[in-house]
Amino acid sequence: MQRVKEYTESYFLPAGECNPQQEMPVTLVARRIIDIATMHANLLDVGYARLVEDGLTWVLSRLSIEMYRYPGINESYSLSTWIEGFNRHFSERNFELTAESGEVLGYCRSVWVPINIRRRESGALEALESLSDVVSERRCPIEKQPRMTAVGDEGTRSNDYRFRYCDCDFNRHVNAVRYMELYLNQWDMDFHDEYRIKRFDISYQHEAYCGDEVKVKTHDAGNDTYLCEIAGKESVHTRARIIYTKRNNSNNDN
C-alpha cells in the first residue's frame, strides 16, 4: 500500500476557539499542528502505538510558526503536513495553513525527536528507517529556527510562576502549548489589540512538572521582536523569539 507523503485536514473556526481579537490564536495553530502531525504519523505507522513498542515516544523539540493572516470567526481552513527530512535522531516536519479559497495563511516548521519513555532522554529510531521513503521533495519557504540564546537580566522583564495541575498533559509534564500561553500572557490586552504575532519560534529544552517554580523572562530586542525564556533554578525549559507586527483597523488583518 502506497504511503501518503502529504496529509491534509480541514477545519472550521467557531467563535469559542477565537481569541479576543476574533481570530485563530497562535496557540490553537500549535495545537492543530500537534494533532495533524500525530494523525499523519499514525497513518504512516510511526505514531505513538508503534514507537511505544521500542519504549519511545515523539516529543516536539522546535516549532516555528509564521503567519500572513489568521483565520477569523466561522472561517473554514485547511492544514497540510509533510516530512522534509529524517534521520535516526530527529524528524523535520512542515505545515501549510490555507483558507477555503486557497489563500496561503501561513507556514510552520517543526523538529521532533524520539524520547526514551522510561529514562526521559533522547532515543534513536533504528527501527523506523522506512520513514525515509515518505520524505517529501516539497520545501517550506520560511526560514529555519535560529539558535536560541540565553536571555540576560539587563532590560528584561521577569515574572514568577508556579506550574499547576491544568498546565500538565498525559505525560504528566507541562504541555508544550502551555509555555506559549505563558509567554503571551506577559503582554496586556491593549498590546494584543495593537499588535498581532507575525512569527513565533520556540525551542523546548527541559521538561517542567507540576509544582515547579520558574521565571518567565521577556526582553525587547527592538523591531517588534522579543526574546523570551522560561527557566527554573537548575535548568531552562524553553526559549522563544516572538515577532509582532502592527495591526490595521480590522480585527483580522494582513
N, C-alpha and C positions, 0 to 999 in steps of 0.2 A: 504494500500500500504506500502510495506517494505521501510524503510528509509535507505539510503546508509550511512554506518559508515565511509567509506574511499572514498575520491573523488580524481580523478586524471585528470590533464590536460597536454597535450603535446604541446611543443613549438619548434620554430626554431629561432636560434640566427643570425640575419643578421648583416653585418658589422656596420650598422648605430646604432645598440644598444650596440656595444662594447666600452670598454674604450681604452685609448692609448696603453695599453699592449695587445690589441687584444683578450680580454676575456670578459666574462659577468661581469659587475661591481656589487659589493655587493649591491649597491643601487637598481639595477634592480632586484636582488634577493628579496629585501624587497618589491618592487612594485608588483612582481608576487605573493608573499606571501599574501599581502593585497587583491589582485584580487581573488585568488583562495579561500581564506577564505570567501570572500563575496559571491562567487558562491556557495560554499557548504552551507553557512548559508541560502541563498535564497532557495536552493534545500530542505533544512530541514524546511523551512517556519519559520525561526528565523532571517531573514535578516532585512534590513532597513525598508521595507514596513510593516513588522509585528511589529517591535519594535516601530515605529512611532505612531502606534495606542495607545500605552501607554505613548507617549511623551518621548520615549527613543531612543538612538542610540548607536551602538557599538563604542568603542574607544580603540585603541591599547595602552596598558599600558606598556608592556615589550616585547622586541624582542631580541632573541639570535640566531645568525647565525654562524654555524661552518662549514667551507668548507675544503674538502680534495683536490678538484680541481674545477676550474671554467670552464664552457663550453666555447669553442672557436668559432671563426668566422665560420658561416654556419654549426654549430653543432646542432643537434636535442637533446632535453632533455625533461624530464617529471617532474612534481611536484605533489606530493601526500600530502593530508592533512587528519588529523583525530583529534577527540576531546579526550584528555586524562583525563580531569577532568572538573567538572562543579558544581557550587552552585549558590545561588541566587545573589551573589556579583561579580562573575567573571567566565570566561571560559578559560581553558588551552587547547591550540590547537598546534599540532605539524605538522612538514612537513619533507618530504624526497625528495631530488633532485637527479635524476638518469639520466645517459646517455642512449642513444638508445640501447647500448649493455647490459644494466642492471647494469653497474658500479654505485655504490653509490658515488655521488659527494659531498654530504653534508647533514646536518640535521639542522632544526631550531625549536626553541621553542618560543611560544608567549603566552601572557596573555591579554585577552580582558575584558573590564569592560563596563557595561551599564551606560550611562550618561544621566541625565535629560536634554533634549534639551533646555528648557526654562531657567532653573537655572544654567546649566553648572556644575552640581555636580553629584556625584555618585548616581545611582538609584539602584533598586532591580528588580530581574527577577521572581517574584512570578508567573506570568502568563505563564512562559516558563519552568515549571518543567518537561515537557515531553522531554526536551532536554537530560535528564539523560539517556533515553533509547538508545541513539546513542553514548554514551561514549564507546570508543574502549578499548579492553584489550591490544592493542599494546602499547608498551612503546618506548620512544625516548632515544637513547643511550648516548646523550650528557648531560653534567651536567646542572642543572637549573642555572638561572642567579644569581650570587652572589649579596649581598647587595651593592648598590652603595653609597659610602660615599662622603662627600664634598671634593672638590679639593682645597687645600690650595694655598697660593700665593708663597711660597718658592719653587724655582726651577721650576716654572710654566710659560709657555708662555701664553700671553693673547693678543687677538686682538679684537677690537671693530667692531660691525656690526649692521646695521640698517635694519630690515626686510622691504621688499618691496612687491609690488603687486604680482610679479611672485613667491614669496615664499609661497603664501597662496592658499588654496583649496576651495572647495564648501562650507565648513563650515565657511569660512571667517577667519580661523586662520591658523597659519603656518603648512604646510604639514609635516607629520611625516618623510618622506624621506628627506625633505629639511634639517632637523637637521643633518642627517647622512652626506649629501653632505658638509655641513659647516665644520664638523669635518675633513673630508678627505682633504678639501682644505687647511688645516693647514700645509700640507707637500707638497713639490715641486715635479716636475716630476721625477727628479733623484731618490728621495726616493722611489716613487712608482715603478720605473723601477727596483729597487734593492729588494724591499720587496712587498709581497702580504699579504692581510688580511687573517689570519687563523681563527680568531673568532672576531665577533662584537657583543657586548652586549650594549643595550641602554634601558634606563628607562625614560619614559615620565611622567613628574610631573605636570607642569602648562602650560596651553596654552599661546602662544605668538601670537600677532596680527600685522598687517601691521603698520609700524611706530615705533614699539617697538625697543629700543636700548639695545643691550646685549653685554656681553663679552664672547668670545669663549676661554676657557682655555684648555690647554693640558699639562699634567705632565708625564714625563718619569719615570715610576715605575721600570725600569730595565727588563731584559729578554725580550726585544722587546715588552713590554706591556706599554700601555699609558692609563692614566685615564683622562677623559675629562668632561667638564661641559659647558653648555650654560645657563647663568643667567642674569637677568635684575637687576634693583636696588632693587626690592621688592621680587622677587621670582626666584627660579631655574626652568628652563623649561625642561631641560633634563640632564642626566648624562650618561656617556658611558665608556666602557672599550674596547679597541681595542688591539688585539694581532696580531702582524705581524710575518711573517716567511720569511727568505731569499729565494729569487728565485734561480732556477738553470739557465742554459744558455738559455733555451727555453722561449718564451713569455708566454706560458700557461703550468704550471708545477704542480707537485705533492708536 
